[in-house]
Amino acid sequence: RHGPVTEKMGKITGALPERYKAYEQSPEGLWRFELTMPVSASSPPDEIIEHWRKHSHLAECNDTMARMYGFEKAEDLTGAGLDQFIDFSDENRVNNLRRFIRNHFRSMLVETKEFDRFGNNRYFMNNMEGIVENGMLIRVWGTQQDITEQRMAEEKIRYLAMLMENVSDIIVSKDKDYTVVSWNKA
């Protein structure tokens, strides 16, 4: 199944190297996908995406990122393939990757809906930067922030607002001084 991170796909390099240990306390997930076979940066976006899917793995990440997907440690997640993170049947996700490529392998503040290893919805704000050497894409670095609680709260507010406007009973809200501050159509 594409999308949820279901299991580690073989350990490649382990956790972040010693030189990155300062980032271990970061509230952001930090990661690096390494291409085992570089791809021409001038190839069409869909060819780059397909190559990236087939010839890359999560080479390193911090524990913060691992926890975002329901794992305890980075070692539990490293080695996973791109298909474990991206549902390629989701056209929005694929379009985000196309924009990343057309923007010279850079993207900032891209919101994604993903799944953890248990199939739970997770929402992330992502930044990515591709590393191109001699005209070839060789790796992609990224950061992500977990915004799941914020998105879930927004969904609850939208639901309650819709409910308030569509019930036939009278609903009135008051402040602490009992002054009416809102009411529904009824």
Buried (B, 14 or more C-beta within 10 A) or exposed (E): EBBBBBEBBEBBBEBBEEEBEEEEEBEBBBBBBBBEEBBBBEBEBEEBBBBBBBBBBBBBBBBBBBBBBBBEBBBBBBBBBBBBBBBBEBEEBBEBBBEBBEEEBEBEEBEBBBBBBEEEEBBBBBBBBBBBEEEBBBBBBBBBBBBBEEBEEEEEEEEEEEEBEEEEEEEEEEEEEEEEEEEBEE
